[in-house]
Amino acid sequence: MFEKYEIPSLCLAASPLLAYASAQEVLGQNAMIIDVGHSSTRVVPVIQGRPDLPHATVIQYGGASAETFMLRLLQTKYPAFPLHVTSHQARAITRRHTYFAASYHDELEDYARSIQAPELDKTLVLQFPFEVAEKPPEKTTEEIERIEQRKKEHIEKLKEIAARTKRQKFEEKEMQLEAFTQLRDTKDLESREDWIVRVRHQGFKDEKDLDATIREIDQWIERAKAREAGIEPEEKKYDFSLLEIPDEDLDEERKKEKRKQRLLKAGVDARERARKEKEEEEARKAAELKAEQDAYHADPEGWIKGKREERKIIQGRIREKQKIREELSDRRSNASQKRMHAIASLAEDETKRKRRVTSGTSGGTGGSKRRGSEEDDGFGADDSDWHVYRDISKEDDEEEEEGDMNALQSVEELLSQYDPDFDPDDDGTEEDPHSLLRWFYHGDRDMRKGIYGADGEEDEEALAAHYQIRLNTERIRVPEGLFQPSILGNEQTGLGYVLNDVYRTGWPSPEGSNDPVDLSILLTGGFSQISGLQERIEEALREALPISSRINIIQSSTPQLDGWKGGSRWASQSNQAFLDQSISAAEYAEKGSDYLKESMYGNIPI
């Protein structure tokens, strides 16, 4: 201060004591100062006009702590809120809309009962700014025609690109066929060793690999030519004549060929079975679709209602299986242990069955061996047993879930086609209108409906609801941190306990210990403007004060400026005393920055 601003003198003082100086005539010689400031809350008793600092206490909770707490609560409550709630907005919400509850737990119960008793509801709805997208102007006939023309041109360009790509691929295949054919034709023009080296250099394993590649490319070219000419390529005929000839009538070369034909026939038969199954599946689906269409036309409302109910049942089944799968993933869960014991029992039953079969064929001594060996093998106690169980259960669960998902997809496709009110985002869960959390978060509005109306345009009311914050328990929870720091995780005592402790240990007692007292309290600091604080302080002190005691709480209209007012008054009314207790520039230059002077309102030794 001395170097930067070249001030003539400086006097350091504590804000609570300066606030006391601003109202000393009203408070008298004995008073208790409660400074609920920005960074902390300080309680300082003043006895005979002097601060009793040994009994002063600091609580690390003030306006800044409350604002940060409010911001975190809102971010946790609305993690997907469309706007970023700033610290400045959290400060405004804290200062304007919070209050100290006379009884915190009773007030929480009132909030909980507010669903059935709206008169108890003290929820505030904070509307954040939002914009409704303007409906675009309707397009003229000329604009629609231009758009359609551009679409057609785009489609034609895509067709040209596809045709050019096909042509390029066809040319590449022809070039490959020509190059590989030339490579095969040079077989007799050089030594076999040199030719094999060239074949392998081209990426082939041997001569058979080269011949197979040439055949594949040639077949691809033939099929491409047939498709371009609009001719359906004939199904390739295979020769399986060797399969009917016994092996003893074939030489080694033909036996190898027979094995190839057997493998080839198995592949052909498998493809034929797959083709028939596909045709049968398509026919079955067509028949089912025809039956569904007939049922819909016969009773549209009943059919839609039935499909909606079927969809809910399938969704519930999927959710239940997901829940079971989550439980089974934990080997210590009850479901996992039951499943493991069931598998162990099956394994034990199978072992006993085999032993009974063995004992029936092994003579008289077999029975005694069986009786001596029929003990629990401990299946399921080892981690390896758990891995076996997990592999067993996984396959069945995946198959069942896949079947449910396919069934759900089929039902949703039908509903999307015939049900005008079908909502694909509806997960089938019934939202409890009396849910306390839903009420605190969204009130009586179902937020699952989205922001678009039936016509596809934005619903202004629904959009506004997505930009709303419902302020309920936060209104009392944030200020309550001053009296119960534990709700924030702070290991401190609250203001009520501090006030009682300061009064019992540091306040001068009257002549009779049970005689009433007059206790003057100065409530100062910006955060002290939160409503309900005076009443809460009186309630906290009543249990420590004698009966019929009076509590006189004084608070100015601008408590955040009390410290400045007291300092200004001290400097103007006690000019010489103020100067004597200040550090001059000369003293600072001589004694350094560690030099301090005791004053009436600061640097008081304890």
SULJO-V408892 format. One record per helix or strand of 3 or more residues. SS is the DSSP state (@ for helix, = for strand). FROM is the first residue (numbers start at 1). TO is the last residue. If there is no record, write none. Layout:
# SULJO-V408892
ss=(SS | SS)
from=(FROM | FROM)
to=(TO | TO)
This chain:
# SULJO-V408892
ss=(@ | @ | @ | = | = | @ | = | @ | @ | @ | @ | = | @ | @ | @ | @ | @ | @ | @ | @ | @ | @ | @ | @ | @ | = | @ | @ | @ | = | @ | @ | = | @ | @ | @)
from=(2 | 15 | 24 | 31 | 41 | 53 | 57 | 63 | 87 | 104 | 118 | 124 | 141 | 192 | 207 | 241 | 247 | 252 | 300 | 334 | 364 | 383 | 436 | 447 | 460 | 468 | 474 | 485 | 495 | 518 | 526 | 533 | 550 | 559 | 575 | 585)
to=(5 | 22 | 27 | 36 | 47 | 55 | 59 | 77 | 97 | 113 | 120 | 127 | 189 | 201 | 228 | 244 | 249 | 298 | 328 | 359 | 373 | 418 | 442 | 449 | 466 | 471 | 480 | 488 | 506 | 524 | 529 | 542 | 554 | 573 | 580 | 591)
